[in-house]
Amino acid sequence: MKSILVVNKMYIKNIVSKGKFSSEAPVKEDILKSEKFNIVIVCLEKDQKIDPHPEPYAVFFFVMEGRGIFTGENGKIELNKGDSIFMGSDKIRGITCIEKLTILGVQDGH
């Protein structure tokens, strides 16, 4: 497994193969943390869910693989591979997996 490569203060890492799944619960893995933002990978097996809940930070989600229903303040929307959504801070958000789901999340540095 490749680790982070540092080149002139840049971090290079293959995140496509980072997804880890569990039949027990969704898995969230930190990829990079900084003062201004955090990057995570979230993996859900079919029918797993993250119940709607408020979060103190804004987040941009990009669906790398799979399909799911994303719940936000304006209701529910189905997202597929290649789709993205932005959810503001202190807003309700949740995810229900329809098809094995790998999501890249970019959170503000709250």
ABEGO torsion letter per residue (X at the ends): XBBBBBBGGBBBBBAAAABBBBAABBBBBBABBBAABBBBBBBBBBGBBBBBBBBABBBBBBBABEBBBBBBAAEBBBBBBGBBBBBBBGBBBBBBBABBBBBBBBBBAX
